[in-house]
Amino acid sequence: MKNKSQRRSLEESFAAFAAEFPVAKGSLTATHTPCARKNCRLCAEGRGHPKLIFTFRDNGRLRGLYVRPEHEQPLRAAIENGRALERLLVESGRDMVLGWRRQSDGK
């Protein structure tokens, strides 16, 4: 098991993380798509219009949602918070298994 200072550090990390909500799991991608307007110069040139897509898994299926430009930065922050939480969860699980091994080896 981790010593008390290491365990306290992990617990402090989880507590500090609680202030970092909201969280999201997925990715944000900038794409260009054509529009439905006739005679659109951008589409005629093949450039299309910029669009942000939030991609995520829903019951094992890949999904995507359009994201308005004003929501890009809050969503990026939520995705980074989600990645930080995932790292903490992996670290917690790893430390739990290693602690059990140490306890078994010490007997």
All heavy atoms as an XYZ file, in Angstrom:
850
protein
N       0.846     -1.187      0.000
C       0.000      0.000      0.000
C       0.885      1.242      0.000
O       1.988      1.214      0.521
C      -0.885     -0.045      1.240
C      -1.981      0.938      1.257
S      -3.496      0.016      0.971
C      -4.545      1.271      0.426
N       0.405      2.319     -0.539
C       1.162      3.569     -0.541
C       1.359      4.038      0.897
O       0.531      3.785      1.762
C       0.391      4.651     -1.284
C       0.467      4.539     -2.753
C      -0.202      5.742     -3.354
C       0.393      5.978     -4.701
N       0.066      7.242     -5.260
N       2.458      4.754      1.110
C       2.616      5.320      2.443
C       1.609      6.460      2.600
O       0.975      6.896      1.654
C       4.067      5.756      2.699
C       4.496      6.920      1.826
O       3.720      7.816      1.540
N       5.741      6.907      1.418
N       1.466      6.946      3.837
C       0.413      7.923      4.120
C       0.561      9.198      3.302
O      -0.421      9.757      2.837
C       0.385      8.244      5.612
C      -0.187      7.122      6.444
C      -0.275      7.515      7.892
C      -0.811      6.349      8.711
N      -0.913      6.669     10.119
N       1.796      9.664      3.084
C       1.973     10.905      2.326
C       1.594     10.706      0.858
O       1.007     11.589      0.246
C       3.402     11.426      2.445
O       4.312     10.538      1.824
N       1.916      9.536      0.289
C       1.536      9.269     -1.104
C       0.025      9.152     -1.230
O      -0.570      9.639     -2.169
C       2.213      8.001     -1.608
C       3.705      8.155     -1.810
C       4.362      6.829     -2.129
O       4.025      5.814     -1.534
N       5.308      6.857     -3.044
N      -0.600      8.457     -0.262
C      -2.053      8.300     -0.292
C      -2.728      9.654     -0.133
O      -3.682      9.968     -0.836
C      -2.487      7.344      0.808
C      -3.970      7.062      0.767
C      -4.374      6.115      1.884
N      -5.782      5.907      1.868
C      -6.363      4.809      1.444
N      -5.636      3.814      1.012
N      -7.664      4.699      1.447
N      -2.215     10.470      0.777
C      -2.768     11.810      0.987
C      -2.639     12.628     -0.293
O      -3.543     13.351     -0.669
C      -2.050     12.504      2.146
C      -2.752     13.758      2.604
C      -2.134     14.381      3.852
N      -1.683     13.410      4.820
C      -0.404     13.273      5.208
N       0.528     14.043      4.706
N      -0.064     12.368      6.099
N      -1.520     12.477     -0.994
C      -1.300     13.204     -2.235
C      -2.354     12.835     -3.273
O      -2.889     13.696     -3.960
C       0.099     12.911     -2.770
O       0.275     13.506     -4.018
N      -2.650     11.545     -3.405
C      -3.666     11.107     -4.354
C      -5.038     11.637     -3.943
O      -5.805     12.130     -4.774
C      -3.685      9.583     -4.461
C      -4.620      9.003     -5.509
C      -4.285      9.521     -6.902
C      -4.551      7.489     -5.487
N      -5.347     11.572     -2.655
C      -6.627     12.083     -2.170
C      -6.727     13.593     -2.402
O      -7.783     14.101     -2.778
C      -6.801     11.754     -0.694
C      -7.039     10.271     -0.442
C      -6.960      9.896      1.021
O      -6.634     10.763      1.863
O      -7.218      8.723      1.328
N      -5.628     14.307     -2.213
C      -5.610     15.745     -2.476
C      -5.814     16.024     -3.959
O      -6.475     16.989     -4.331
C      -4.304     16.362     -1.988
C      -4.195     16.426     -0.481
C      -2.793     16.777     -0.004
O      -1.869     16.892     -0.846
O      -2.622     16.937      1.213
N      -5.249     15.163     -4.810
C      -5.440     15.320     -6.252
C      -6.901     15.180     -6.624
O      -7.435     15.954     -7.414
C      -4.619     14.280     -7.019
O      -3.250     14.491     -6.842
N      -7.581     14.165     -6.047
C      -9.008     13.984     -6.317
C      -9.802     15.178     -5.800
O     -10.711     15.659     -6.469
C      -9.537     12.693     -5.687
C      -9.313     11.478     -6.528
C      -8.405     10.508     -6.137
C     -10.008     11.292     -7.711
C      -8.199      9.380     -6.914
C      -9.808     10.169     -8.499
C      -8.899      9.212     -8.097
N      -9.455     15.676     -4.608
C     -10.174     16.819     -4.043
C      -9.964     18.063     -4.893
O     -10.913     18.804     -5.172
C      -9.709     17.068     -2.606
N      -8.735     18.284     -5.338
C      -8.448     19.440     -6.185
C      -9.168     19.312     -7.519
O      -9.641     20.288     -8.084
C      -6.949     19.574     -6.407
N      -9.263     18.086     -7.993
C      -9.926     17.868     -9.273
C     -11.407     18.208     -9.213
O     -11.986     18.662    -10.189
C      -9.750     16.426     -9.753
C     -10.405     16.205    -11.069
C      -9.797     16.643    -12.221
C     -11.645     15.618    -11.142
C     -10.428     16.493    -13.431
C     -12.274     15.454    -12.353
C     -11.657     15.893    -13.503
N     -12.021     18.001     -8.057
C     -13.459     18.257     -7.919
C     -13.801     19.691     -8.299
O     -14.911     19.968     -8.755
C     -13.907     17.958     -6.495
N     -12.847     20.600     -8.164
C     -13.081     22.004     -8.511
C     -12.975     22.242    -10.015
O     -13.263     23.329    -10.487
C     -12.073     22.889     -7.775
N     -12.575     21.245    -10.772
C     -12.322     21.399    -12.203
C     -13.490     21.006    -13.100
O     -13.317     20.852    -14.291
C     -11.095     20.576    -12.602
C      -9.823     21.014    -11.931
C      -9.403     22.423    -12.321
O      -9.601     22.808    -13.488
O      -8.902     23.135    -11.453
N     -14.676     20.813    -12.557
C     -15.810     20.427    -13.379
C     -16.226     21.584    -14.251
O     -15.984     22.718    -13.895
C     -16.970     19.955    -12.489
C     -16.772     18.552    -12.026
C     -16.008     18.276    -10.904
C     -17.325     17.503    -12.728
C     -15.815     16.972    -10.491
C     -17.134     16.192    -12.324
C     -16.372     15.933    -11.195
N     -16.809     21.409    -15.379
C     -17.352     20.171    -15.921
C     -16.286     19.326    -16.602
O     -15.179     19.798    -16.876
C     -18.378     20.651    -16.947
C     -17.799     21.922    -17.443
C     -17.114     22.545    -16.246
N     -16.635     18.086    -16.859
C     -15.752     17.164    -17.565
C     -16.489     16.598    -18.775
O     -17.712     16.536    -18.793
C     -15.258     16.006    -16.669
C     -14.428     16.521    -15.524
C     -16.410     15.168    -16.181
N     -15.704     16.193    -19.769
C     -16.272     15.564    -20.956
C     -15.269     14.550    -21.464
O     -14.057     14.705    -21.266
C     -16.573     16.601    -22.034
N     -15.761     13.516    -22.118
C     -14.890     12.532    -22.746
C     -15.224     12.517    -24.220
O     -16.377     12.284    -24.606
C     -15.086     11.145    -22.140
C     -14.107     10.148    -22.726
C     -14.136      8.833    -22.005
C     -13.117      7.902    -22.664
N     -12.976      6.658    -21.967
N     -14.226     12.778    -25.032
C     -14.406     12.825    -26.476
C     -13.316     13.683    -27.078
O     -12.294     13.949    -26.453
N     -13.538     14.132    -28.299
C     -12.563     15.000    -28.955
C     -13.291     16.058    -29.766
O     -14.455     15.906    -30.131
C     -11.630     14.181    -29.841
O     -12.361     13.544    -30.866
N     -12.586     17.133    -30.038
C     -13.131     18.241    -30.797
C     -12.321     18.372    -32.077
O     -11.087     18.445    -32.034
C     -13.047     19.519    -29.964
C     -13.834     20.718    -30.432
C     -15.316     20.394    -30.559
C     -13.649     21.864    -29.461
N     -13.001     18.382    -33.209
C     -12.335     18.412    -34.503
C     -12.865     19.564    -35.342
O     -14.086     19.763    -35.428
C     -12.586     17.087    -35.261
O     -12.185     16.006    -34.426
C     -11.806     17.030    -36.549
N     -11.951     20.290    -35.975
C     -12.337     21.345    -36.909
C     -12.397     20.744    -38.306
O     -11.452     20.102    -38.754
C     -11.327     22.485    -36.855
N     -13.525     20.918    -38.978
C     -13.709     20.401    -40.333
C     -14.233     21.523    -41.224
O     -14.544     22.618    -40.756
C     -14.714     19.237    -40.360
O     -15.982     19.720    -39.946
C     -14.273     18.107    -39.460
N     -14.344     21.242    -42.496
C     -14.952     22.159    -43.460
C     -15.997     21.375    -44.235
O     -15.708     20.290    -44.742
C     -13.904     22.735    -44.406
C     -13.011     23.727    -43.752
N     -11.943     23.363    -42.968
C     -13.049     25.069    -43.738
C     -11.355     24.438    -42.512
N     -12.000     25.501    -42.969
N     -17.212     21.919    -44.318
C     -18.289     21.234    -45.024
C     -18.974     22.196    -45.989
O     -19.018     23.407    -45.752
C     -19.332     20.680    -44.038
O     -19.859     21.763    -43.274
C     -18.738     19.648    -43.107
N     -19.517     21.646    -47.060
C     -20.254     22.512    -47.991
C     -21.616     22.894    -47.410
O     -22.150     22.206    -46.552
C     -20.419     21.638    -49.235
C     -20.299     20.241    -48.745
C     -19.420     20.276    -47.528
N     -22.150     23.983    -47.914
C     -23.471     24.419    -47.465
C     -24.504     24.096    -48.539
O     -24.169     23.541    -49.589
C     -23.464     25.908    -47.142
S     -23.216     26.988    -48.571
N     -25.740     24.467    -48.291
C     -26.824     24.167    -49.230
C     -27.124     25.335    -50.166
O     -28.000     25.237    -51.017
C     -28.077     23.803    -48.441
N     -26.404     26.453    -50.018
C     -26.690     27.632    -50.840
C     -26.133     27.472    -52.252
O     -25.008     27.008    -52.434
C     -26.081     28.883    -50.210
C     -26.754     29.277    -48.904
C     -26.090     30.473    -48.316
N     -24.724     30.071    -47.943
C     -23.831     30.872    -47.394
N     -24.116     32.128    -47.169
N     -22.643     30.429    -47.076
N     -26.907     27.872    -53.218
C     -26.414     27.893    -54.594
C     -25.467     29.067    -54.749
O     -25.611     30.093    -54.085
C     -27.581     28.058    -55.576
C     -28.493     26.866    -55.639
C     -29.573     27.101    -56.675
C     -30.474     25.898    -56.759
N     -31.514     26.077    -57.765
N     -24.487     28.915    -55.599
C     -23.546     29.984    -55.928
C     -22.696     30.437    -54.742
O     -22.257     31.588    -54.694
C     -24.269     31.187    -56.549
C     -25.046     30.798    -57.775
O     -24.588     29.989    -58.584
N     -26.244     31.355    -57.924
N     -22.481     29.577    -53.776
C     -21.606     29.925    -52.650
C     -20.159     29.877    -53.139
O     -19.688     28.859    -53.645
C     -21.800     28.950    -51.489
S     -20.630     29.217    -50.134
N     -19.441     30.978    -52.986
C     -18.069     31.072    -53.479
C     -17.148     30.076    -52.771
O     -16.345     29.390    -53.417
C     -17.546     32.500    -53.296
C     -16.143     32.716    -53.825
C     -15.672     34.150    -53.603
N     -15.818     34.614    -52.244
C     -14.942     34.362    -51.254
N     -13.873     33.634    -51.491
N     -15.147     34.841    -50.054
N     -17.252     29.970    -51.463
C     -16.385     29.050    -50.720
C     -16.598     27.601    -51.151
O     -15.651     26.842    -51.343
C     -16.622     29.168    -49.212
C     -16.144     30.443    -48.539
C     -16.576     30.451    -47.079
C     -14.638     30.568    -48.644
N     -17.854     27.224    -51.316
C     -18.155     25.848    -51.716
C     -17.737     25.598    -53.158
O     -17.238     24.516    -53.487
C     -19.637     25.552    -51.517
S     -20.129     25.586    -49.774
N     -17.915     26.602    -54.029
C     -17.512     26.463    -55.430
C     -16.000     26.284    -55.540
O     -15.505     25.566    -56.409
C     -17.962     27.676    -56.237
N     -15.248     26.908    -54.636
C     -13.785     26.775    -54.626
C     -13.344     25.492    -53.935
O     -12.155     25.191    -53.889
C     -13.157     27.982    -53.924
C     -13.347     29.282    -54.677
C     -12.893     30.491    -53.880
O     -12.446     30.322    -52.716
O     -13.000     31.608    -54.417
N     -14.301     24.765    -53.348
C     -13.974     23.508    -52.685
C     -13.485     23.666    -51.249
O     -13.025     22.707    -50.638
N     -13.583     24.874    -50.707
C     -13.086     25.103    -49.339
C     -14.118     24.771    -48.272
O     -13.785     24.348    -47.198
C     -12.611     26.545    -49.177
C     -11.432     26.855    -50.064
C     -10.811     28.172    -49.780
N     -11.789     29.251    -49.638
C     -11.458     30.522    -49.585
N     -10.195     30.883    -49.670
N     -12.363     31.450    -49.454
N     -15.382     24.985    -48.560
C     -16.427     24.722    -47.585
C     -16.403     25.719    -46.437
O     -15.666     26.699    -46.461
N     -17.201     25.441    -45.433
C     -17.334     26.329    -44.271
C     -16.784     25.632    -43.035
O     -17.003     24.441    -42.830
C     -18.811     26.679    -44.059
C     -19.403     27.409    -45.214
N     -19.342     28.764    -45.364
C     -20.058     26.933    -46.321
C     -19.935     29.115    -46.498
N     -20.379     28.019    -47.092
N     -16.079     26.402    -42.179
C     -15.518     25.774    -40.973
C     -16.623     25.312    -40.024
O     -17.665     25.953    -39.902
C     -14.673     26.884    -40.341
C     -15.181     28.147    -40.928
C     -15.784     27.824    -42.264
N     -16.375     24.178    -39.392
C     -17.356     23.603    -38.470
C     -16.588     22.837    -37.399
O     -15.605     22.168    -37.682
C     -18.267     22.644    -39.239
C     -19.373     22.014    -38.417
C     -20.066     20.908    -39.172
C     -21.226     21.441    -39.957
N     -22.054     20.362    -40.539
N     -17.040     22.939    -36.153
C     -16.460     22.179    -35.039
C     -17.378     21.007    -34.726
O     -18.589     21.177    -34.579
C     -16.317     23.047    -33.799
C     -15.241     24.117    -33.850
C     -15.387     25.057    -32.656
C     -13.872     23.478    -33.842
N     -16.791     19.821    -34.583
C     -17.555     18.622    -34.270
C     -16.992     17.991    -32.997
O     -15.787     17.753    -32.898
C     -17.487     17.588    -35.421
C     -17.992     18.185    -36.729
C     -18.246     16.314    -35.062
C     -19.461     18.529    -36.737
N     -17.877     17.747    -32.032
C     -17.512     17.011    -30.817
C     -17.820     15.548    -31.096
O     -18.958     15.180    -31.385
C     -18.320     17.516    -29.615
C     -18.101     16.715    -28.361
C     -16.850     16.610    -27.788
C     -19.161     16.064    -27.753
C     -16.654     15.881    -26.626
C     -18.980     15.331    -26.595
C     -17.721     15.242    -26.031
N     -16.792     14.702    -31.042
C     -16.929     13.277    -31.320
C     -16.817     12.502    -30.017
O     -15.930     12.773    -29.204
C     -15.831     12.825    -32.303
O     -15.872     13.686    -33.444
C     -16.049     11.406    -32.750
N     -17.716     11.541    -29.817
C     -17.746     10.765    -28.577
C     -18.346      9.394    -28.856
O     -18.926      9.159    -29.906
C     -18.557     11.503    -27.502
C     -19.981     11.760    -27.914
C     -21.002     10.914    -27.508
C     -20.297     12.847    -28.715
C     -22.315     11.144    -27.896
C     -21.607     13.089    -29.113
C     -22.618     12.234    -28.704
N     -18.201      8.490    -27.908
C     -18.802      7.156    -28.003
C     -20.085      7.128    -27.187
O     -20.128      7.596    -26.056
C     -17.845      6.093    -27.471
C     -16.612      5.941    -28.303
C     -16.730      4.730    -29.158
N     -15.607      4.683    -30.093
C     -15.685      4.143    -31.268
N     -16.798      3.575    -31.668
N     -14.652      4.132    -32.072
N     -21.121      6.544    -27.776
C     -22.412      6.397    -27.111
C     -22.847      4.946    -27.296
O     -23.170      4.543    -28.413
C     -23.425      7.353    -27.738
C     -24.785      7.317    -27.057
O     -24.879      6.827    -25.911
O     -25.750      7.785    -27.686
N     -22.810      4.171    -26.223
C     -23.115      2.738    -26.284
C     -22.295      2.036    -27.363
O     -22.812      1.226    -28.133
C     -24.612      2.504    -26.512
C     -25.440      2.912    -25.322
O     -25.026      2.715    -24.183
N     -26.596      3.492    -25.569
N     -21.013      2.371    -27.424
C     -20.102      1.732    -28.365
C     -20.120      2.313    -29.766
O     -19.289      1.958    -30.594
N     -21.057      3.196    -30.059
C     -21.140      3.789    -31.391
C     -20.526      5.177    -31.394
O     -20.722      5.953    -30.459
C     -22.596      3.879    -31.844
C     -23.216      2.479    -32.002
C     -24.559      2.528    -32.630
N     -24.427      3.030    -34.003
C     -25.457      3.374    -34.756
N     -26.682      3.291    -34.289
N     -25.271      3.809    -35.986
N     -19.790      5.495    -32.445
C     -19.178      6.803    -32.589
C     -20.242      7.814    -33.002
O     -20.987      7.592    -33.962
C     -18.064      6.734    -33.636
C     -17.165      7.948    -33.735
C     -16.424      8.168    -32.421
C     -16.175      7.760    -34.873
N     -20.319      8.896    -32.272
C     -21.302      9.944    -32.544
C     -20.586     11.277    -32.689
O     -19.477     11.457    -32.211
C     -22.310     10.075    -31.389
C     -23.029      8.814    -31.032
C     -24.102      8.526    -32.018
N     -24.869      7.371    -31.559
C     -25.901      6.898    -32.191
N     -26.303      7.461    -33.297
N     -26.527      5.848    -31.736
N     -21.254     12.232    -33.303
C     -20.694     13.566    -33.441
C     -21.785     14.614    -33.330
O     -22.911     14.406    -33.792
N     -21.447     15.721    -32.696
C     -22.372     16.837    -32.548
C     -21.686     18.125    -32.981
O     -20.518     18.357    -32.664
C     -22.812     16.991    -31.080
C     -23.674     15.898    -30.491
C     -23.855     16.126    -28.991
C     -25.033     15.878    -31.179
N     -22.429     18.962    -33.665
C     -21.941     20.290    -34.033
C     -21.771     21.132    -32.772
O     -22.604     21.081    -31.864
C     -22.935     20.952    -34.991
C     -22.674     22.420    -35.198
C     -21.615     22.846    -35.997
C     -23.471     23.378    -34.585
C     -21.363     24.199    -36.179
C     -23.231     24.733    -34.759
C     -22.173     25.140    -35.558
O     -21.918     26.467    -35.733
N     -20.693     21.909    -32.714
C     -20.425     22.778    -31.568
C     -20.363     24.220    -32.055
O     -19.621     24.541    -32.996
C     -19.081     22.407    -30.892
C     -18.768     23.357    -29.747
C     -19.109     20.968    -30.420
N     -21.131     25.079    -31.451
C     -21.105     26.502    -31.811
C     -19.756     27.092    -31.406
O     -19.172     26.702    -30.395
C     -22.232     27.243    -31.116
C     -23.581     26.835    -31.616
C     -24.675     27.566    -30.898
N     -25.955     27.179    -31.466
C     -27.110     27.387    -30.890
N     -27.172     27.977    -29.712
N     -28.223     27.007    -31.476
N     -19.265     28.054    -32.187
C     -17.941     28.637    -31.901
C     -17.798     29.179    -30.479
O     -16.741     29.044    -29.867
C     -17.815     29.766    -32.935
C     -18.689     29.333    -34.065
C     -19.843     28.591    -33.421
N     -18.861     29.755    -29.931
C     -18.765     30.320    -28.574
C     -18.637     29.250    -27.490
O     -18.292     29.541    -26.349
C     -19.960     31.246    -28.269
C     -21.302     30.566    -28.268
C     -22.036     30.624    -29.605
O     -21.402     30.799    -30.648
O     -23.270     30.463    -29.579
N     -18.902     27.996    -27.844
C     -18.792     26.905    -26.876
C     -17.486     26.121    -27.007
O     -17.251     25.181    -26.239
C     -19.983     25.943    -27.017
C     -21.288     26.606    -26.769
N     -22.408     26.348    -27.522
C     -21.654     27.543    -25.861
C     -23.405     27.093    -27.085
N     -22.975     27.827    -26.076
N     -16.639     26.515    -27.955
C     -15.399     25.768    -28.199
C     -14.491     25.750    -26.969
O     -14.051     24.674    -26.540
C     -14.641     26.357    -29.384
C     -13.312     25.676    -29.624
C     -12.520     26.273    -30.769
O     -12.943     27.304    -31.345
O     -11.457     25.700    -31.080
N     -14.184     26.900    -26.399
C     -13.230     26.939    -25.289
C     -13.740     26.217    -24.038
O     -12.989     25.452    -23.436
C     -12.821     28.386    -24.975
C     -11.958     29.009    -26.063
C     -10.778     28.131    -26.470
O     -10.063     27.578    -25.643
N     -10.586     27.988    -27.781
N     -14.999     26.417    -23.622
C     -15.475     25.654    -22.456
C     -15.456     24.146    -22.699
O     -15.139     23.373    -21.790
C     -16.900     26.150    -22.232
C     -17.007     27.437    -22.959
C     -15.996     27.405    -24.058
N     -15.760     23.725    -23.934
C     -15.741     22.291    -24.232
C     -14.315     21.759    -24.229
O     -14.052     20.679    -23.711
C     -16.418     21.998    -25.570
C     -16.482     20.528    -25.958
C     -17.187     19.688    -24.885
C     -17.181     20.363    -27.298
N     -13.379     22.522    -24.783
C     -11.965     22.098    -24.749
C     -11.496     21.930    -23.310
O     -10.794     20.977    -22.980
C     -11.073     23.089    -25.488
C     -11.191     22.993    -26.992
C     -10.076     23.770    -27.696
N     -10.320     23.825    -29.117
C     -10.042     22.855    -29.970
N      -9.521     21.729    -29.529
N     -10.297     22.982    -31.262
N     -11.878     22.863    -22.437
C     -11.500     22.771    -21.018
C     -12.128     21.533    -20.375
O     -11.466     20.822    -19.609
C     -11.917     24.034    -20.282
N     -13.385     21.251    -20.685
C     -14.066     20.079    -20.123
C     -13.406     18.786    -20.604
O     -13.255     17.830    -19.837
C     -15.545     20.093    -20.490
N     -12.994     18.743    -21.864
C     -12.309     17.556    -22.396
C     -10.976     17.356    -21.682
O     -10.635     16.234    -21.289
C     -12.119     17.672    -23.925
C     -13.472     17.558    -24.633
C     -11.155     16.609    -24.438
C     -13.438     17.927    -26.103
N     -10.231     18.432    -21.470
C      -8.951     18.313    -20.751
C      -9.186     17.869    -19.311
O      -8.443     17.049    -18.779
C      -8.179     19.627    -20.799
C      -6.804     19.535    -20.186
C      -5.959     18.395    -20.755
O      -5.955     18.177    -21.976
O      -5.278     17.713    -19.954
N     -10.230     18.386    -18.671
C     -10.578     17.935    -17.313
C     -10.912     16.449    -17.310
O     -10.544     15.722    -16.387
C     -11.762     18.734    -16.766
C     -11.401     20.163    -16.449
O     -10.235     20.512    -16.311
N     -12.413     21.006    -16.351
N     -11.621     15.995    -18.329
C     -11.947     14.574    -18.437
C     -10.703     13.720    -18.577
O     -10.604     12.642    -17.979
N      -9.740     14.190    -19.346
C      -8.485     13.448    -19.505
C      -7.695     13.410    -18.198
O      -7.094     12.388    -17.857
C      -7.656     14.066    -20.625
C      -8.282     13.817    -21.988
C      -7.529     14.483    -23.101
N      -8.206     14.209    -24.365
C      -8.095     14.945    -25.448
N      -7.311     16.017    -25.439
N      -8.733     14.629    -26.549
N      -7.720     14.522    -17.459
C      -7.033     14.550    -16.161
C      -7.693     13.574    -15.192
O      -7.011     12.856    -14.455
C      -7.035     15.964    -15.592
N      -9.021     13.535    -15.188
C      -9.741     12.597    -14.319
C      -9.415     11.163    -14.703
O      -9.178     10.320    -13.831
C     -11.247     12.829    -14.400
C     -12.117     11.862    -13.602
C     -11.773     11.919    -12.119
C     -13.589     12.181    -13.821
N      -9.360     10.881    -15.989
C      -9.038      9.532    -16.440
C      -7.636      9.121    -15.977
O      -7.434      7.991    -15.533
C      -9.147      9.462    -17.967
C      -9.324      8.086    -18.493
C      -9.820      8.086    -19.932
O      -9.634      9.074    -20.656
O     -10.399      7.058    -20.307
N      -6.685     10.061    -16.039
C      -5.331      9.755    -15.544
C      -5.352      9.443    -14.048
O      -4.683      8.515    -13.596
C      -4.381     10.920    -15.839
C      -3.967     11.030    -17.296
C      -2.861     12.039    -17.509
N      -3.257     13.398    -17.194
C      -3.802     14.260    -18.055
N      -4.031     13.899    -19.302
N      -4.110     15.480    -17.678
N      -6.119     10.221    -13.275
C      -6.218      9.967    -11.835
C      -6.857      8.613    -11.551
O      -6.426      7.892    -10.645
C      -7.036     11.063    -11.154
C      -6.327     12.383    -10.898
C      -7.310     13.417    -10.379
C      -5.182     12.205     -9.927
N      -7.870      8.244    -12.317
C      -8.528      6.951    -12.108
C      -7.577      5.798    -12.423
O      -7.536      4.803    -11.685
C      -9.785      6.852    -12.972
C     -10.931      7.769    -12.559
C     -12.026      7.757    -13.620
C     -11.474      7.383    -11.204
N      -6.809      5.935    -13.489
C      -5.829      4.896    -13.838
C      -4.782      4.783    -12.736
O      -4.451      3.678    -12.298
C      -5.171      5.202    -15.203
C      -3.960      4.317    -15.438
C      -6.179      5.036    -16.322
N      -4.299      5.915    -12.262
C      -3.297      5.910    -11.195
C      -3.858      5.273     -9.925
O      -3.182      4.472     -9.273
C      -2.842      7.341    -10.898
C      -1.790      7.430     -9.819
C      -1.369      8.871     -9.532
O      -1.519      9.728    -10.405
O      -0.899      9.106     -8.414
N      -5.095      5.576     -9.603
C      -5.717      5.019     -8.412
C      -5.845      3.500     -8.511
O      -5.532      2.769     -7.560
C      -7.097      5.648     -8.210
O      -7.738      5.081     -7.103
N      -6.300      3.005     -9.657
C      -6.431      1.556     -9.849
C      -5.086      0.856     -9.795
O      -4.944     -0.198     -9.158
N      -4.087      1.439    -10.449
C      -2.743      0.864    -10.434
C      -2.210      0.791     -9.008
O      -1.708     -0.254     -8.571
C      -1.806      1.714    -11.299
C      -0.377      1.179    -11.349
C       0.612      2.227    -11.815
N       0.650      3.300    -10.826
C       0.859      4.572    -11.125
N       1.021      4.958    -12.360
N       0.897      5.483    -10.177
N      -2.359      1.878     -8.268
C      -1.851      1.917     -6.895
C      -2.583      0.928     -5.990
O      -1.987      0.341     -5.094
C      -1.959      3.329     -6.331
C      -1.021      4.305     -7.026
O      -0.090      3.840     -7.733
O      -1.214      5.518     -6.875
N      -3.870      0.721     -6.236
C      -4.637     -0.226     -5.442
C      -4.106     -1.651     -5.651
O      -3.863     -2.387     -4.686
C      -6.118     -0.147     -5.828
C      -7.037     -0.911     -4.939
S      -8.806     -0.559     -5.183
C      -8.964     -0.234     -6.908
N      -3.885     -2.029     -6.911
C      -3.388     -3.375     -7.213
C      -1.980     -3.554     -6.659
O      -1.660     -4.592     -6.054
C      -3.427     -3.654     -8.733
C      -2.722     -4.953     -9.067
C      -4.870     -3.693     -9.207
N      -1.119     -2.549     -6.824
C       0.243     -2.656     -6.296
C       0.235     -2.758     -4.769
O       1.042     -3.485     -4.184
C       1.085     -1.463     -6.751
C       1.410     -1.426     -8.246
C       2.135     -0.131     -8.605
C       2.215     -2.643     -8.666
N      -0.699     -2.059     -4.117
C      -0.828     -2.142     -2.665
C      -1.235     -3.535     -2.216
O      -0.709     -4.072     -1.236
N      -2.158     -4.151     -2.943
C      -2.564     -5.518     -2.613
C      -1.403     -6.481     -2.771
O      -1.229     -7.393     -1.968
C      -3.715     -5.960     -3.507
C      -5.013     -5.264     -3.231
C      -5.432     -4.693     -2.053
C      -6.056     -5.055     -4.167
N      -6.667     -4.153     -2.202
C      -7.091     -4.359     -3.489
C      -6.243     -5.381     -5.505
C      -8.276     -3.989     -4.113
C      -7.428     -5.015     -6.131
C      -8.423     -4.327     -5.435
N      -0.606     -6.288     -3.813
C       0.555     -7.162     -4.021
C       1.546     -7.037     -2.865
O       2.070     -8.031     -2.384
C       1.268     -6.809     -5.327
C       0.535     -7.258     -6.552
C       1.359     -6.940     -7.777
N       0.625     -7.235     -8.990
C       1.039     -6.916    -10.196
N       2.198     -6.292    -10.347
N       0.314     -7.219    -11.248
N       1.787     -5.797     -2.436
C       2.724     -5.579     -1.329
C       2.214     -6.237     -0.055
O       2.967     -6.793      0.712
C       2.963     -4.086     -1.120
C       3.947     -3.518     -2.095
C       4.332     -2.078     -1.733
N       4.484     -1.350     -2.987
C       3.612     -0.500     -3.496
N       2.509     -0.215     -2.859
N       3.848      0.092     -4.640
N       0.893     -6.138      0.185
C       0.314     -6.758      1.369
C       0.468     -8.268      1.308
O       0.794     -8.909      2.302
C      -1.176     -6.408      1.496
C      -1.428     -5.002      1.936
C      -2.911     -4.676      1.965
O      -3.731     -5.410      1.439
N      -3.251     -3.546      2.585
N       0.243     -8.864      0.151
C       0.372    -10.322     -0.002
C       1.813    -10.761      0.159
O       2.098    -11.795      0.765
C      -0.126    -10.760     -1.380
O      -1.507    -10.498     -1.503
N       2.748    -10.001     -0.398
C       4.163    -10.356     -0.301
C       4.694    -10.178      1.108
O       5.628    -10.868      1.496
C       4.986     -9.503     -1.271
C       4.687     -9.804     -2.725
O       4.054    -10.847     -2.995
O       5.046     -8.975     -3.584
N       4.070     -9.290      1.877
C       4.535     -9.024      3.236
C       4.074    -10.049      4.241
O       4.547    -10.107      5.367
N       3.135    -10.899      3.874
C       2.588    -11.881      4.837
C       3.453    -13.089      4.956
O       4.182    -13.541      4.207
C       1.181    -12.288      4.437
C       0.200    -11.179      4.694
C      -1.205    -11.646      4.361
C      -2.194    -10.528      4.686
N      -3.537    -10.908      4.412
